[in-house]
Amino acid sequence: MLSESLIERFQSLLDEARAAGEPDPEAMNVATQDADGRLSSRMVLLKGFDARGFVFYTNTHSRKGRALAAHPAAALCVHWKHLREGVQVRAEGVIEAVTAAEADAYFATRPRGSQIGAWASDQSQEMPSRFTFEERIAEFDKTFDGRDVPRPPHWSGYRIKPDRIEFWFGARFRLHERELHELVDGQWRMAYLFP
């Protein structure tokens, strides 16, 4: 569990990034490792944050979903380029699936087109052409015509439960400030790092 001070620190920076006009303040890079040890990273959107950790959603059959099933740990990095002299928050930890109720609640807030897309996309799989995807979108649009779109069984969320968080504050001449928080024996320990 994250300490109150870490929650407040991250929330304060996120609010500051939004106010500073960051184009996509919830964007974060998530890195995973698959069953063969191959590393992969991609940009996703942060969709929840609390004492339990950082939440994002995806197709569980996607490349990242398969990697997380094989190796349930991940690292994330949020970079707010326009905030101060640049701010990064990095976190590493184990992964847990969100509950079905959490996934259902978030899925219900998505635009209908995104909901249909979650059914139509075999995320990360090869497709013959873009037309194939467009046909699938039309099929599912027709299937759910006139009714709410339920959450697909292969679409859910993951929570990164960090045991390590770093706050990185950019400074002139690359004299950055780095503040590391690590969970050691159930307690958060803070240390400063050389830039």
Beta strands, then each sheet from edge to edge (+ up, - down):
strand 1: 27-33
strand 2: 39-45
strand 3: 48-50
strand 4: 53-59
strand 5: 73-80
strand 6: 87-97
strand 7: 155-169
strand 8: 177-184
strand 9: 187-193
sheet 1: 2+ 1- 5+ 6- 7+ 4- 3+
sheet 2: 2+ 1- 5+ 6- 7+ 8- 9+
end
